[in-house]
Structure formats: structure tokens, C-alpha cells
């Protein structure tokens, strides 16, 4: 599976706005840790108002 890096600042700002203003948003967080390797985190939001609440991400620029 190919994974593409995205702008994390915009994602975290959006997540903060959703969780601060929305009533009834359910959040599931799954952390998969692998010894001697990088870990993964999966965040699933249920009942987010509007189509993803206006989230728009773009691929991170390589500087």
C-alpha cells in the first residue's frame, strides 16, 4: 500500500475544531505498536457534521 504524507498542521487544526464544537462525535483511536519499528495510529470519527466538516488536505511539499 502506498502512503502519501499530508499537511499534518491542517489535519490537527481541523480535528481540534471538530472535537471542540461538535456534540455527539464519537472518536475511536487505535495505536498499533511494533517493537523496533515505527508505530501506527488510526483515528476514526463517527457522526461528523457535514461532509467531513470541510476538511481539505493537500500533499505536503518537499522542501
PDB file of N, CA, C and O in Angstrom:
ATOM      1  N   UNK A   1       0.848  -1.180   0.000  1.00  0.00           N
ATOM      2  CA  UNK A   1       0.000   0.000   0.000  1.00  0.00           C
ATOM      3  C   UNK A   1       0.890   1.238   0.000  1.00  0.00           C
ATOM      4  O   UNK A   1       1.822   1.337   0.798  1.00  0.00           O
ATOM      5  N   UNK A   2       0.606   2.172  -0.887  1.00  0.00           N
ATOM      6  CA  UNK A   2       1.362   3.421  -0.954  1.00  0.00           C
ATOM      7  C   UNK A   2       0.763   4.425   0.021  1.00  0.00           C
ATOM      8  O   UNK A   2      -0.453   4.611   0.061  1.00  0.00           O
ATOM      9  N   UNK A   3       1.606   5.060   0.792  1.00  0.00           N
ATOM     10  CA  UNK A   3       1.149   6.071   1.743  1.00  0.00           C
ATOM     11  C   UNK A   3       1.737   7.412   1.332  1.00  0.00           C
ATOM     12  O   UNK A   3       2.928   7.513   1.037  1.00  0.00           O
ATOM     13  N   UNK A   4       0.903   8.433   1.314  1.00  0.00           N
ATOM     14  CA  UNK A   4       1.324   9.761   0.900  1.00  0.00           C
ATOM     15  C   UNK A   4       1.278  10.706   2.092  1.00  0.00           C
ATOM     16  O   UNK A   4       0.249  10.791   2.762  1.00  0.00           O
ATOM     17  N   UNK A   5       2.374  11.424   2.377  1.00  0.00           N
ATOM     18  CA  UNK A   5       2.358  12.372   3.500  1.00  0.00           C
ATOM     19  C   UNK A   5       1.479  13.588   3.195  1.00  0.00           C
ATOM     20  O   UNK A   5       1.483  14.095   2.073  1.00  0.00           O
ATOM     21  N   UNK A   6       0.734  14.046   4.185  1.00  0.00           N
ATOM     22  CA  UNK A   6      -0.121  15.217   4.026  1.00  0.00           C
ATOM     23  C   UNK A   6       0.234  16.246   5.087  1.00  0.00           C
ATOM     24  O   UNK A   6       0.974  15.954   6.027  1.00  0.00           O
ATOM     25  N   UNK A   7      -0.288  17.424   4.935  1.00  0.00           N
ATOM     26  CA  UNK A   7      -0.008  18.510   5.862  1.00  0.00           C
ATOM     27  C   UNK A   7      -0.632  18.208   7.220  1.00  0.00           C
ATOM     28  O   UNK A   7      -1.851  18.278   7.376  1.00  0.00           O
ATOM     29  N   UNK A   8       0.193  17.878   8.189  1.00  0.00           N
ATOM     30  CA  UNK A   8      -0.319  17.481   9.497  1.00  0.00           C
ATOM     31  C   UNK A   8      -0.897  18.660  10.259  1.00  0.00           C
ATOM     32  O   UNK A   8      -1.849  18.483  11.019  1.00  0.00           O
ATOM     33  N   UNK A   9      -0.353  19.856  10.082  1.00  0.00           N
ATOM     34  CA  UNK A   9      -0.883  21.017  10.805  1.00  0.00           C
ATOM     35  C   UNK A   9      -2.352  21.242  10.492  1.00  0.00           C
ATOM     36  O   UNK A   9      -3.152  21.489  11.393  1.00  0.00           O
ATOM     37  N   UNK A  10      -2.707  21.158   9.219  1.00  0.00           N
ATOM     38  CA  UNK A  10      -4.090  21.393   8.810  1.00  0.00           C
ATOM     39  C   UNK A  10      -5.007  20.296   9.350  1.00  0.00           C
ATOM     40  O   UNK A  10      -6.125  20.578   9.780  1.00  0.00           O
ATOM     41  N   UNK A  11      -4.540  19.054   9.328  1.00  0.00           N
ATOM     42  CA  UNK A  11      -5.327  17.950   9.853  1.00  0.00           C
ATOM     43  C   UNK A  11      -5.568  18.118  11.346  1.00  0.00           C
ATOM     44  O   UNK A  11      -6.698  17.948  11.805  1.00  0.00           O
ATOM     45  N   UNK A  12      -4.545  18.444  12.106  1.00  0.00           N
ATOM     46  CA  UNK A  12      -4.694  18.599  13.553  1.00  0.00           C
ATOM     47  C   UNK A  12      -5.568  19.796  13.908  1.00  0.00           C
ATOM     48  O   UNK A  12      -6.332  19.735  14.871  1.00  0.00           O
ATOM     49  N   UNK A  13      -5.469  20.873  13.153  1.00  0.00           N
ATOM     50  CA  UNK A  13      -6.327  22.039  13.383  1.00  0.00           C
ATOM     51  C   UNK A  13      -7.792  21.675  13.138  1.00  0.00           C
ATOM     52  O   UNK A  13      -8.665  22.043  13.923  1.00  0.00           O
ATOM     53  N   UNK A  14      -8.061  20.950  12.044  1.00  0.00           N
ATOM     54  CA  UNK A  14      -9.416  20.525  11.733  1.00  0.00           C
ATOM     55  C   UNK A  14      -9.955  19.604  12.811  1.00  0.00           C
ATOM     56  O   UNK A  14     -11.102  19.749  13.232  1.00  0.00           O
ATOM     57  N   UNK A  15      -9.141  18.657  13.263  1.00  0.00           N
ATOM     58  CA  UNK A  15      -9.561  17.718  14.291  1.00  0.00           C
ATOM     59  C   UNK A  15      -9.898  18.455  15.585  1.00  0.00           C
ATOM     60  O   UNK A  15     -10.889  18.134  16.241  1.00  0.00           O
ATOM     61  N   UNK A  16      -9.089  19.429  15.950  1.00  0.00           N
ATOM     62  CA  UNK A  16      -9.367  20.225  17.149  1.00  0.00           C
ATOM     63  C   UNK A  16     -10.696  20.966  17.021  1.00  0.00           C
ATOM     64  O   UNK A  16     -11.475  21.002  17.973  1.00  0.00           O
ATOM     65  N   UNK A  17     -10.963  21.558  15.856  1.00  0.00           N
ATOM     66  CA  UNK A  17     -12.219  22.287  15.639  1.00  0.00           C
ATOM     67  C   UNK A  17     -13.420  21.350  15.729  1.00  0.00           C
ATOM     68  O   UNK A  17     -14.428  21.692  16.348  1.00  0.00           O
ATOM     69  N   UNK A  18     -13.320  20.182  15.122  1.00  0.00           N
ATOM     70  CA  UNK A  18     -14.423  19.217  15.152  1.00  0.00           C
ATOM     71  C   UNK A  18     -14.717  18.783  16.578  1.00  0.00           C
ATOM     72  O   UNK A  18     -15.874  18.762  16.998  1.00  0.00           O
ATOM     73  N   UNK A  19     -13.677  18.436  17.320  1.00  0.00           N
ATOM     74  CA  UNK A  19     -13.883  17.927  18.672  1.00  0.00           C
ATOM     75  C   UNK A  19     -14.305  19.023  19.644  1.00  0.00           C
ATOM     76  O   UNK A  19     -14.987  18.732  20.627  1.00  0.00           O
ATOM     77  N   UNK A  20     -13.923  20.262  19.400  1.00  0.00           N
ATOM     78  CA  UNK A  20     -14.286  21.361  20.293  1.00  0.00           C
ATOM     79  C   UNK A  20     -15.715  21.847  20.076  1.00  0.00           C
ATOM     80  O   UNK A  20     -16.348  22.334  21.013  1.00  0.00           O
ATOM     81  N   UNK A  21     -16.229  21.722  18.857  1.00  0.00           N
ATOM     82  CA  UNK A  21     -17.531  22.328  18.550  1.00  0.00           C
ATOM     83  C   UNK A  21     -18.662  21.335  18.310  1.00  0.00           C
ATOM     84  O   UNK A  21     -19.832  21.713  18.385  1.00  0.00           O
ATOM     85  N   UNK A  22     -18.348  20.094  18.029  1.00  0.00           N
ATOM     86  CA  UNK A  22     -19.397  19.143  17.651  1.00  0.00           C
ATOM     87  C   UNK A  22     -19.867  18.339  18.856  1.00  0.00           C
ATOM     88  O   UNK A  22     -19.065  17.804  19.623  1.00  0.00           O
ATOM     89  N   UNK A  23     -21.178  18.269  19.001  1.00  0.00           N
ATOM     90  CA  UNK A  23     -21.759  17.391  20.009  1.00  0.00           C
ATOM     91  C   UNK A  23     -22.022  16.030  19.369  1.00  0.00           C
ATOM     92  O   UNK A  23     -22.511  15.946  18.242  1.00  0.00           O
ATOM     93  N   UNK A  24     -21.697  14.986  20.089  1.00  0.00           N
ATOM     94  CA  UNK A  24     -22.033  13.655  19.627  1.00  0.00           C
ATOM     95  C   UNK A  24     -21.062  13.031  18.646  1.00  0.00           C
ATOM     96  O   UNK A  24     -21.392  12.016  18.034  1.00  0.00           O
ATOM     97  N   UNK A  25     -19.873  13.600  18.471  1.00  0.00           N
ATOM     98  CA  UNK A  25     -18.882  12.963  17.611  1.00  0.00           C
ATOM     99  C   UNK A  25     -18.200  11.875  18.432  1.00  0.00           C
ATOM    100  O   UNK A  25     -17.666  12.126  19.513  1.00  0.00           O
ATOM    101  N   UNK A  26     -18.232  10.675  17.896  1.00  0.00           N
ATOM    102  CA  UNK A  26     -17.601   9.528  18.536  1.00  0.00           C
ATOM    103  C   UNK A  26     -16.186   9.380  17.986  1.00  0.00           C
ATOM    104  O   UNK A  26     -15.991   9.472  16.774  1.00  0.00           O
ATOM    105  N   UNK A  27     -15.206   9.156  18.838  1.00  0.00           N
ATOM    106  CA  UNK A  27     -13.821   9.034  18.403  1.00  0.00           C
ATOM    107  C   UNK A  27     -13.270   7.679  18.836  1.00  0.00           C
ATOM    108  O   UNK A  27     -13.320   7.326  20.014  1.00  0.00           O
ATOM    109  N   UNK A  28     -12.751   6.936  17.885  1.00  0.00           N
ATOM    110  CA  UNK A  28     -12.043   5.689  18.167  1.00  0.00           C
ATOM    111  C   UNK A  28     -10.580   5.903  17.798  1.00  0.00           C
ATOM    112  O   UNK A  28     -10.279   6.372  16.701  1.00  0.00           O
ATOM    113  N   UNK A  29      -9.674   5.564  18.706  1.00  0.00           N
ATOM    114  CA  UNK A  29      -8.244   5.683  18.436  1.00  0.00           C
ATOM    115  C   UNK A  29      -7.623   4.302  18.631  1.00  0.00           C
ATOM    116  O   UNK A  29      -7.773   3.678  19.681  1.00  0.00           O
ATOM    117  N   UNK A  30      -6.933   3.846  17.611  1.00  0.00           N
ATOM    118  CA  UNK A  30      -6.245   2.558  17.669  1.00  0.00           C
ATOM    119  C   UNK A  30      -4.758   2.810  17.439  1.00  0.00           C
ATOM    120  O   UNK A  30      -4.374   3.392  16.424  1.00  0.00           O
ATOM    121  N   UNK A  31      -3.929   2.375  18.373  1.00  0.00           N
ATOM    122  CA  UNK A  31      -2.481   2.514  18.246  1.00  0.00           C
ATOM    123  C   UNK A  31      -1.896   1.124  18.059  1.00  0.00           C
ATOM    124  O   UNK A  31      -2.116   0.228  18.875  1.00  0.00           O
ATOM    125  N   UNK A  32      -1.152   0.956  16.981  1.00  0.00           N
ATOM    126  CA  UNK A  32      -0.500  -0.316  16.702  1.00  0.00           C
ATOM    127  C   UNK A  32       0.990  -0.112  16.866  1.00  0.00           C
ATOM    128  O   UNK A  32       1.630   0.545  16.045  1.00  0.00           O
ATOM    129  N   UNK A  33       1.542  -0.674  17.927  1.00  0.00           N
ATOM    130  CA  UNK A  33       2.969  -0.549  18.187  1.00  0.00           C
ATOM    131  C   UNK A  33       3.695  -1.800  17.736  1.00  0.00           C
ATOM    132  O   UNK A  33       3.245  -2.921  17.972  1.00  0.00           O
ATOM    133  N   UNK A  34       4.812  -1.590  17.093  1.00  0.00           N
ATOM    134  CA  UNK A  34       5.627  -2.718  16.645  1.00  0.00           C
ATOM    135  C   UNK A  34       7.014  -2.565  17.263  1.00  0.00           C
ATOM    136  O   UNK A  34       7.654  -1.528  17.092  1.00  0.00           O
ATOM    137  N   UNK A  35       7.480  -3.574  17.971  1.00  0.00           N
ATOM    138  CA  UNK A  35       8.813  -3.499  18.571  1.00  0.00           C
ATOM    139  C   UNK A  35       9.881  -3.226  17.506  1.00  0.00           C
ATOM    140  O   UNK A  35       9.877  -3.834  16.436  1.00  0.00           O
ATOM    141  N   UNK A  36      10.775  -2.321  17.813  1.00  0.00           N
ATOM    142  CA  UNK A  36      11.898  -1.984  16.931  1.00  0.00           C
ATOM    143  C   UNK A  36      11.442  -1.426  15.586  1.00  0.00           C
ATOM    144  O   UNK A  36      12.137  -1.583  14.581  1.00  0.00           O
ATOM    145  N   UNK A  37      10.290  -0.782  15.562  1.00  0.00           N
ATOM    146  CA  UNK A  37       9.769  -0.225  14.322  1.00  0.00           C
ATOM    147  C   UNK A  37       8.901   0.977  14.645  1.00  0.00           C
ATOM    148  O   UNK A  37       8.664   1.277  15.815  1.00  0.00           O
ATOM    149  N   UNK A  38       8.435   1.650  13.640  1.00  0.00           N
ATOM    150  CA  UNK A  38       7.531   2.789  13.833  1.00  0.00           C
ATOM    151  C   UNK A  38       6.131   2.278  14.109  1.00  0.00           C
ATOM    152  O   UNK A  38       5.747   1.208  13.637  1.00  0.00           O
ATOM    153  N   UNK A  39       5.373   3.041  14.872  1.00  0.00           N
ATOM    154  CA  UNK A  39       4.005   2.667  15.214  1.00  0.00           C
ATOM    155  C   UNK A  39       3.017   3.362  14.285  1.00  0.00           C
ATOM    156  O   UNK A  39       3.365   4.310  13.580  1.00  0.00           O
ATOM    157  N   UNK A  40       1.789   2.878  14.298  1.00  0.00           N
ATOM    158  CA  UNK A  40       0.710   3.471  13.513  1.00  0.00           C
ATOM    159  C   UNK A  40      -0.419   3.878  14.439  1.00  0.00           C
ATOM    160  O   UNK A  40      -0.655   3.239  15.464  1.00  0.00           O
ATOM    161  N   UNK A  41      -1.121   4.954  14.071  1.00  0.00           N
ATOM    162  CA  UNK A  41      -2.298   5.401  14.806  1.00  0.00           C
ATOM    163  C   UNK A  41      -3.425   5.564  13.799  1.00  0.00           C
ATOM    164  O   UNK A  41      -3.266   6.211  12.763  1.00  0.00           O
ATOM    165  N   UNK A  42      -4.565   4.968  14.120  1.00  0.00           N
ATOM    166  CA  UNK A  42      -5.759   5.121  13.287  1.00  0.00           C
ATOM    167  C   UNK A  42      -6.800   5.853  14.111  1.00  0.00           C
ATOM    168  O   UNK A  42      -7.152   5.416  15.206  1.00  0.00           O
ATOM    169  N   UNK A  43      -7.295   6.973  13.585  1.00  0.00           N
ATOM    170  CA  UNK A  43      -8.324   7.755  14.268  1.00  0.00           C
ATOM    171  C   UNK A  43      -9.585   7.686  13.407  1.00  0.00           C
ATOM    172  O   UNK A  43      -9.571   8.071  12.237  1.00  0.00           O
ATOM    173  N   UNK A  44     -10.671   7.195  13.995  1.00  0.00           N
ATOM    174  CA  UNK A  44     -11.942   7.100  13.284  1.00  0.00           C
ATOM    175  C   UNK A  44     -12.954   7.988  13.991  1.00  0.00           C
ATOM    176  O   UNK A  44     -13.177   7.850  15.193  1.00  0.00           O
ATOM    177  N   UNK A  45     -13.567   8.901  13.243  1.00  0.00           N
ATOM    178  CA  UNK A  45     -14.601   9.792  13.775  1.00  0.00           C
ATOM    179  C   UNK A  45     -15.951   9.343  13.231  1.00  0.00           C
ATOM    180  O   UNK A  45     -16.096   9.099  12.033  1.00  0.00           O
ATOM    181  N   UNK A  46     -16.935   9.236  14.116  1.00  0.00           N
ATOM    182  CA  UNK A  46     -18.294   8.863  13.727  1.00  0.00           C
ATOM    183  C   UNK A  46     -19.215  10.053  13.980  1.00  0.00           C
ATOM    184  O   UNK A  46     -19.041  10.779  14.959  1.00  0.00           O
ATOM    185  N   UNK A  47     -20.175  10.248  13.115  1.00  0.00           N
ATOM    186  CA  UNK A  47     -21.183  11.310  13.245  1.00  0.00           C
ATOM    187  C   UNK A  47     -20.587  12.709  13.144  1.00  0.00           C
ATOM    188  O   UNK A  47     -20.971  13.608  13.893  1.00  0.00           O
ATOM    189  N   UNK A  48     -19.655  12.891  12.223  1.00  0.00           N
ATOM    190  CA  UNK A  48     -19.071  14.211  11.974  1.00  0.00           C
ATOM    191  C   UNK A  48     -20.091  15.034  11.194  1.00  0.00           C
ATOM    192  O   UNK A  48     -20.629  14.560  10.193  1.00  0.00           O
ATOM    193  N   UNK A  49     -20.367  16.279  11.646  1.00  0.00           N
ATOM    194  CA  UNK A  49     -21.342  17.102  10.933  1.00  0.00           C
ATOM    195  C   UNK A  49     -20.833  17.516   9.554  1.00  0.00           C
ATOM    196  O   UNK A  49     -19.658  17.846   9.394  1.00  0.00           O
ATOM    197  N   UNK A  50     -21.706  17.496   8.580  1.00  0.00           N
ATOM    198  CA  UNK A  50     -21.406  17.885   7.198  1.00  0.00           C
ATOM    199  C   UNK A  50     -20.448  16.889   6.556  1.00  0.00           C
ATOM    200  O   UNK A  50     -19.896  16.028   7.241  1.00  0.00           O
ATOM    201  N   UNK A  51     -20.249  17.000   5.264  1.00  0.00           N
ATOM    202  CA  UNK A  51     -19.312  16.076   4.617  1.00  0.00           C
ATOM    203  C   UNK A  51     -17.884  16.345   5.078  1.00  0.00           C
ATOM    204  O   UNK A  51     -17.203  17.215   4.536  1.00  0.00           O
ATOM    205  N   UNK A  52     -17.446  15.612   6.056  1.00  0.00           N
ATOM    206  CA  UNK A  52     -16.132  15.752   6.680  1.00  0.00           C
ATOM    207  C   UNK A  52     -15.881  17.146   7.240  1.00  0.00           C
ATOM    208  O   UNK A  52     -14.729  17.534   7.434  1.00  0.00           O
ATOM    209  N   UNK A  53     -16.912  17.880   7.494  1.00  0.00           N
ATOM    210  CA  UNK A  53     -16.773  19.172   8.153  1.00  0.00           C
ATOM    211  C   UNK A  53     -15.848  20.142   7.449  1.00  0.00           C
ATOM    212  O   UNK A  53     -15.268  21.011   8.101  1.00  0.00           O
ATOM    213  N   UNK A  54     -15.689  20.022   6.132  1.00  0.00           N
ATOM    214  CA  UNK A  54     -14.884  20.968   5.379  1.00  0.00           C
ATOM    215  C   UNK A  54     -13.402  20.652   5.340  1.00  0.00           C
ATOM    216  O   UNK A  54     -12.606  21.519   4.979  1.00  0.00           O
ATOM    217  N   UNK A  55     -13.007  19.449   5.698  1.00  0.00           N
ATOM    218  CA  UNK A  55     -11.595  19.096   5.668  1.00  0.00           C
ATOM    219  C   UNK A  55     -11.098  18.999   4.236  1.00  0.00           C
ATOM    220  O   UNK A  55     -11.694  18.314   3.405  1.00  0.00           O
ATOM    221  N   UNK A  56     -10.015  19.682   3.960  1.00  0.00           N
ATOM    222  CA  UNK A  56      -9.341  19.568   2.680  1.00  0.00           C
ATOM    223  C   UNK A  56      -7.855  19.457   2.960  1.00  0.00           C
ATOM    224  O   UNK A  56      -7.270  20.331   3.599  1.00  0.00           O
ATOM    225  N   UNK A  57      -7.251  18.391   2.488  1.00  0.00           N
ATOM    226  CA  UNK A  57      -5.823  18.185   2.680  1.00  0.00           C
ATOM    227  C   UNK A  57      -5.132  18.200   1.335  1.00  0.00           C
ATOM    228  O   UNK A  57      -5.710  17.821   0.317  1.00  0.00           O
ATOM    229  N   UNK A  58      -3.914  18.632   1.345  1.00  0.00           N
ATOM    230  CA  UNK A  58      -3.119  18.548   0.121  1.00  0.00           C
ATOM    231  C   UNK A  58      -1.790  17.903   0.467  1.00  0.00           C
ATOM    232  O   UNK A  58      -1.352  17.913   1.617  1.00  0.00           O
ATOM    233  N   UNK A  59      -1.172  17.353  -0.535  1.00  0.00           N
ATOM    234  CA  UNK A  59       0.086  16.655  -0.309  1.00  0.00           C
ATOM    235  C   UNK A  59       1.145  17.642   0.176  1.00  0.00           C
ATOM    236  O   UNK A  59       1.231  18.770  -0.309  1.00  0.00           O
ATOM    237  N   UNK A  60       1.948  17.196   1.144  1.00  0.00           N
ATOM    238  CA  UNK A  60       2.995  18.029   1.711  1.00  0.00           C
ATOM    239  C   UNK A  60       4.065  18.295   0.659  1.00  0.00           C
ATOM    240  O   UNK A  60       4.458  17.403  -0.093  1.00  0.00           O
ATOM    241  N   UNK A  61       4.526  19.541   0.624  1.00  0.00           N
ATOM    242  CA  UNK A  61       5.599  19.898  -0.305  1.00  0.00           C
ATOM    243  C   UNK A  61       6.926  19.402   0.234  1.00  0.00           C
ATOM    244  O   UNK A  61       7.171  19.446   1.439  1.00  0.00           O
ATOM    245  N   UNK A  62       7.773  18.933  -0.651  1.00  0.00           N
ATOM    246  CA  UNK A  62       9.124  18.546  -0.248  1.00  0.00           C
ATOM    247  C   UNK A  62      10.006  19.771  -0.309  1.00  0.00           C
ATOM    248  O   UNK A  62      10.264  20.304  -1.389  1.00  0.00           O
ATOM    249  N   UNK A  63      10.474  20.224   0.848  1.00  0.00           N
ATOM    250  CA  UNK A  63      11.323  21.425   0.884  1.00  0.00           C
ATOM    251  C   UNK A  63      12.783  21.059   0.845  1.00  0.00           C
ATOM    252  O   UNK A  63      13.641  21.941   0.867  1.00  0.00           O
TER     253      UNK A  63
END
